[in-house]
């Protein structure tokens, strides 16, 4: 296992998750009250005992560096590490990463020092638990040069994935990246005989999709990267299956792409369901994150249902329904929150309003008294004054507004935003 090198793809600008990615890389977006998105692939890799891990990114890396540096510290008896490799200029290349394959290619000089036998490539913006050891063992047993984790999807969802076909030995025969909805891909349907053997097949999910999770033999990866092809899905894999044995690994667990505001919102609230599809309380495969030693959350005469609350929160005489409440969130008395994700705060401050640089007063960090908020994401360190009504009487059309953004019918209050008392949105 120590010869497997894990590479987590940090993604590009994260435009589909904007404004949550305005000041941070996509893997650093807070998630599930106390985690970051990058904690998901890192925890899967660590659970499989693959502890040599690089995270590749090139945009807004400061908070990601801080999180990883404060979280993933292995002891002196472990030869593992988690390191970030941001895009860099060298004498051999001076540009940005042009795609997933290009990002790996430009960092081979760093990877080779670990003398890996295999490369495990994971996406940084997906929610799943996968037994990566089982994936690795099946890959080795198949004799393939590379393996791709796959699962069935609908025709509508197929437009966002690489769609593939396999033979009876699970060898990939065709690979089409993100086929547009108007294109006829009926020839790529899962054969009924194969569909009957898939553990997570349901009627309507008729196409096998790549999850963007790969294993490569080291020599195979280096050979296919000896080109100028920029992306695994668009170029490397479609060309590779003509010359190499590429294996399909059928995944049968929960998996969700959380690269858009809508998917991020729905998946986050789903964590608080009575029987969530993704269970945060799995002791055998926990999700790791930074340990902050915060005080327990304090709930003063509240009504709370189907909600998560992280450490260090203070919520007073409020009604909280279907919410995810992040670390250090302060919610003052008389508030009603329904379907709200609060990402919390990076620090506590003295009670009372803040005097800004221009001499005006700003509300304290958190949510002031008698606010009503529905269908919203409130980013870190936001200041919402007393008596604000956000989304309670309807959601504005998608767009960029004076103090908030609306994406996919969800109001997003950006990081460090100031919403004056009495504001109605």
C-alpha positions in Angstrom: 0.0 0.0 0.0 2.9 2.4 0.7 3.8 2.3 -3.0 0.4 3.8 -4.0 0.5 7.6 -4.5 -2.8 9.4 -4.1 -3.4 12.6 -6.2 -6.4 14.7 -5.3 -7.5 17.0 -8.1 -8.4 20.4 -6.6 -10.3 21.6 -9.6 -10.2 24.9 -11.5 -11.7 28.2 -10.6 -14.8 26.5 -9.2 -17.1 28.9 -11.1 -20.2 26.7 -10.6 -19.7 27.0 -6.8 -19.2 30.8 -6.9 -19.5 32.9 -4.7 -18.4 30.2 -2.2 -15.2 30.0 -4.2 -14.7 33.7 -4.4 -11.9 33.7 -1.7 -11.0 30.0 -1.5 -10.2 27.0 -3.6 -13.1 24.6 -4.3 -11.7 21.8 -2.0 -11.5 24.3 0.9 -15.3 25.1 0.8 -16.8 24.4 4.3 -19.1 21.4 4.3 -21.2 19.5 6.8 -21.0 22.0 9.6 -17.3 21.3 10.5 -15.6 19.8 7.5 -14.1 21.0 4.2 -14.8 19.3 0.8 -11.2 18.1 0.6 -11.7 16.1 3.8 -13.8 13.6 1.8 -11.2 12.2 -0.6 -8.4 12.5 1.9 -10.4 10.5 4.5 -11.2 7.8 1.9 -7.5 7.5 1.0 -6.3 7.4 4.7 -8.9 4.8 5.5 -7.4 2.6 2.8 -3.9 3.2 4.3 -2.9 5.2 1.2 -1.1 7.9 3.2 1.1 9.5 0.6 -1.1 12.2 -0.8 -0.7 15.3 -3.0 -3.5 17.8 -3.6 -3.2 19.7 -6.9 -4.7 23.2 -7.1 -4.0 26.6 -8.6 -6.7 29.1 -7.5 -7.1 30.7 -4.1 -5.0 28.2 -2.2 -4.3 30.1 1.0 -7.2 28.7 3.1 -6.6 25.2 1.7 -2.9 25.4 2.7 -4.0 26.5 6.2 -6.6 23.7 6.6 -4.3 20.9 5.4 -1.3 22.2 7.4 -3.3 22.3 10.6 -5.2 19.0 10.0 -3.2 16.3 8.3 -0.1 15.9 10.5 1.2 12.3 10.7 3.4 11.1 13.5 7.1 10.2 13.2 6.3 6.5 12.9 4.3 7.0 9.7 5.9 7.7 6.4 2.7 9.4 5.1 2.0 13.1 4.2 -0.6 15.4 2.7 1.0 18.2 0.6 -0.4 20.8 -1.8 1.1 21.3 -5.1 -0.1 24.6 -6.6 0.6 25.4 -10.2 4.2 26.7 -10.5 6.4 28.2 -13.1 9.6 26.3 -14.0 12.2 26.4 -16.8 10.2 23.7 -18.6 6.7 25.1 -18.3 5.3 28.6 -17.4 1.6 28.2 -17.8 -1.4 27.2 -15.7 -2.7 23.6 -15.5 -4.6 23.1 -18.8 -6.6 20.1 -17.6 -6.5 17.2 -15.2 -4.0 15.2 -17.1 -1.8 18.3 -17.7 -1.8 19.0 -13.9 -0.5 15.5 -13.2 2.0 15.7 -16.1 3.5 18.9 -14.8 4.0 17.4 -11.3 5.6 14.1 -12.3 8.9 15.5 -11.3 7.6 15.6 -7.7 5.7 12.3 -7.9 8.7 10.3 -9.1 10.7 11.0 -5.9 8.2 8.7 -4.1 8.9 5.8 -6.5 5.2 4.8 -6.7 4.1 1.6 -8.3 0.5 3.0 -8.8 -1.2 6.3 -8.9 -4.7 6.8 -7.3 -6.4 9.8 -8.8 -9.4 11.3 -6.8 -11.7 14.2 -7.4 -11.8 17.0 -4.8 -15.5 17.8 -5.0 -17.5 14.6 -4.5 -19.2 13.0 -1.5 -18.7 9.3 -1.2 -17.2 6.5 0.8 -15.3 4.0 -1.2 -13.2 1.0 -0.1 -10.2 2.2 -2.1 -8.3 -1.0 -1.1 -10.9 -3.1 -2.7 -10.7 -0.9 -5.8 -6.9 -1.3 -5.8 -7.0 -5.0 -5.3 -9.5 -5.5 -8.2 -7.3 -3.3 -10.4 -4.2 -5.5 -9.7 -6.2 -8.7 -10.2 -7.6 -7.5 -13.6 -4.1 -7.0 -15.1 -5.1 -3.7 -16.5 -2.9 -0.7 -17.0 -5.6 1.6 -15.6 -9.0 1.3 -13.9 -12.0 3.6 -13.7 -14.6 3.7 -11.0 -18.1 3.7 -12.6 -21.7 3.8 -11.7 -25.1 3.9 -13.6 -26.7 7.3 -14.4 -29.7 8.6 -16.3 -29.6 10.0 -19.8 -30.1 13.5 -18.4 -27.2 13.1 -16.0 -25.0 11.5 -18.6 -24.3 15.0 -20.1 -22.0 15.7 -17.1 -20.0 12.5 -17.2 -17.8 10.4 -19.3 -20.0 7.5 -20.6 -18.5 4.1 -21.3 -19.3 0.6 -22.4 -17.7 -2.6 -21.1 -17.4 -6.2 -22.2 -18.1 -9.3 -20.0 -14.7 -9.1 -18.3 -15.3 -5.4 -17.4 -12.8 -4.2 -20.0 -13.8 -0.7 -21.2 -14.5 -0.7 -25.0 -15.8 2.8 -25.6 -15.6 6.1 -23.8 -17.5 9.3 -24.7 -17.0 12.4 -22.6 -20.1 14.4 -21.6 -22.4 13.6 -24.6 -24.9 16.5 -25.2 -28.5 15.7 -24.6 -29.4 16.0 -28.3 -26.8 13.3 -29.3 -28.1 9.8 -29.8 -26.0 7.5 -27.5 -28.5 4.6 -27.3 -25.6 2.4 -28.5 -23.9 3.1 -25.1 -26.8 1.7 -23.1 -26.0 -0.8 -20.4 -27.0 -4.2 -21.8 -29.9 -5.8 -19.9 -27.8 -8.9 -19.1 -25.1 -6.6 -17.5 -27.7 -4.4 -15.8 -29.1 -7.3 -13.9 -25.6 -7.9 -12.3 -25.1 -4.3 -11.2 -25.7 -3.9 -7.4 -27.0 -0.3 -7.6 -28.8 -0.4 -10.9 -32.4 1.0 -11.0 -34.7 1.4 -14.0 -33.9 4.6 -15.9 -30.2 4.6 -15.0 -29.2 3.1 -18.3 -25.6 4.4 -18.8 -22.3 3.7 -17.1 -20.6 6.9 -16.0 -17.0 7.5 -15.0 -16.8 8.9 -11.4 -13.5 10.7 -12.2 -11.7 8.2 -9.8 -8.8 6.3 -11.4 -6.0 3.9 -10.7 -3.0 3.8 -13.1 0.0 1.6 -13.1 3.0 4.0 -12.8 4.6 3.1 -16.1 1.3 3.2 -17.9 0.4 6.7 -16.6 3.8 8.0 -17.6 3.6 6.6 -21.0 0.1 8.0 -21.8 1.2 11.4 -20.4 4.0 11.5 -22.9 1.9 13.7 -25.1 0.2 17.1 -25.0 -3.3 15.8 -24.2 -4.7 18.0 -21.4 -7.6 16.0 -19.9 -8.2 12.5 -18.7 -11.9 12.4 -19.6 -11.8 14.2 -22.9 -8.6 12.8 -24.4 -6.4 10.4 -22.4 -9.0 7.7 -21.6 -10.8 7.7 -25.0 -7.5 7.3 -26.7 -6.0 4.9 -24.1 -8.7 2.2 -24.5 -7.5 1.6 -28.1 -4.0 0.5 -27.0 -4.3 -0.4 -23.3 -6.4 -2.6 -21.1 -8.6 -0.2 -19.1 -10.8 -1.9 -16.4 -14.2 -0.7 -15.0 -14.7 -1.0 -11.2 -18.4 -1.0 -10.4 -19.1 1.1 -7.3 -22.2 0.3 -5.3 -22.3 2.9 -2.5 -23.5 6.5 -2.1 -21.9 9.0 -4.4 -22.8 12.6 -5.3 -21.1 15.3 -7.3 -21.2 18.5 -5.2 -19.7 20.9 -7.8 -22.8 23.3 -8.1 -24.6 25.5 -5.6 -27.8 23.4 -5.9 -26.1 20.0 -5.4 -24.0 21.5 -2.5 -27.2 22.8 -0.9 -29.2 19.6 -1.3 -26.5 17.2 -0.3 -25.6 19.3 2.8 -29.1 19.4 4.1 -29.4 15.7 3.3 -26.8 15.0 6.0 -29.3 16.1 8.6 -32.1 13.6 7.6 -33.2 11.0 10.1 -31.7 8.3 7.9 -29.2 10.1 5.7 -28.0 8.6 2.5 -24.5 9.5 3.6 -23.8 8.8 7.2 -21.3 11.0 9.1 -21.5 8.7 12.1 -19.6 5.7 10.6 -16.8 4.8 13.1 -15.0 2.5 10.8 -14.6 5.1 8.0 -14.7 8.5 9.7 -14.4 11.8 7.9 -11.3 13.5 9.3 -11.0 17.3 9.8 -9.2 19.8 11.9 -9.5 19.5 15.7 -10.3 22.9 17.2 -10.9 22.1 20.9 -14.0 24.4 20.8 -16.5 24.4 23.6 -19.8 22.4 23.2 -22.6 24.1 21.5 -25.1 25.9 23.8 -28.8 25.8 23.0 -31.0 28.1 25.1 -34.7 27.1 24.9 -34.7 26.2 21.2 -36.8 24.1 18.9 -34.5 22.2 16.6 -35.4 19.4 14.1 -33.5 17.5 11.3 -30.5 19.7 11.8 -26.8 19.5 12.5 -24.9 21.9 14.8 -21.1 21.9 15.0 -19.0 22.8 18.1 -18.9 26.3 19.6 -22.4 27.5 18.6 -24.7 29.6 20.8 -28.4 29.5 19.7 -31.0 31.3 21.8 -34.8 30.9 21.8 -35.0 30.1 18.1 -36.7 27.7 15.7 -34.3 25.7 13.6 -35.6 23.3 10.9 -33.6 21.4 8.3 -30.4 23.4 8.9 -26.7 22.8 9.0 -25.1 25.1 11.6 -21.3 25.5 11.3 -18.7 26.2 14.0 -19.0 29.2 16.3 -22.4 30.2 14.8 -24.2 32.8 17.0 -28.0 32.9 16.5 -29.8 35.5 18.7 -33.3 35.1 20.2 -36.5 35.0 18.2 -35.0 33.7 15.0 -36.6 31.2 12.5 -34.4 29.3 10.1 -35.7 26.8 7.6 -33.5 25.1 5.1 -30.4 27.2 5.9 -26.7 26.3 5.8 -24.7 28.5 8.2 -20.9 28.0 7.7 -20.1 29.7 11.0 -17.2 31.9 11.9 -13.4 31.8 12.1 -13.3 33.5 15.5 -15.4 34.9 18.3 -15.6 38.7 18.9 -16.7 40.9 21.8 -20.6 41.3 22.1 -22.1 44.2 20.4 -21.9 45.9 16.9 -18.6 46.5 15.1 -17.3 50.0 14.3 -16.2 49.9 10.7 -13.4 51.9 9.1 -15.7 54.6 7.8 -17.3 55.1 11.3 -20.5 53.3 10.7 -21.7 50.4 12.8 -22.0 46.8 11.5 -23.9 44.0 13.2 -22.0 41.4 15.2 -20.9 38.2 13.5 -23.8 35.8 13.3 -27.5 36.3 13.0 -29.2 39.0 15.0 -32.5 38.9 16.9 -35.9 38.2 15.3 -34.5 37.2 11.8 -36.4 34.9 9.5 -34.3 33.1 6.9 -35.2 30.4 4.4 -33.5 28.5 1.6 -30.1 30.2 2.0 -26.4 29.6 2.4 -24.7 31.9 4.8 -20.9 31.9 4.3 -18.4 32.4 7.1 -18.1 35.6 9.2 -21.3 37.0 7.8 -23.0 39.7 9.8 -26.8 39.7 9.7 -28.5 42.5 11.7 -31.7 42.3 13.7 -35.1 41.9 12.1 -33.8 40.7 8.7 -36.1 38.7 6.4 -34.2 36.6 3.8 -36.0 34.3 1.4 -39.0 34.0 3.8 -41.5 35.6 1.4 -40.0 34.2 -1.8 -36.7 33.9 -3.6 -35.5 36.5 -6.1 -34.6 35.4 -9.6 -31.1 34.1 -10.1 -28.6 36.9 -10.3 -26.0 39.1 -8.4 -27.6 41.6 -6.0 -26.3 44.4 -3.8 -25.4 42.2 -0.8 -26.3 38.6 -1.9 -26.2 36.2 -4.8 -29.0 33.9 -6.0 -28.0 30.7 -7.6 -30.3 27.8 -8.6 -33.1 29.4 -6.5 -30.8 29.5 -3.4 -29.8 32.8 -1.7 -26.1 32.9 -0.9 -24.8 35.5 1.6 -21.1 35.7 0.8 -18.2 35.5 3.3 -17.7 38.6 5.5 -21.0 40.1 4.1 -22.8 42.8 6.1 -26.6 42.7 6.0 -28.0 45.8 7.9 -30.8 45.4 10.4 -34.2 45.3 8.9 -33.1 44.2 5.4 -35.7 42.3 3.4 -34.6 40.1 0.6 
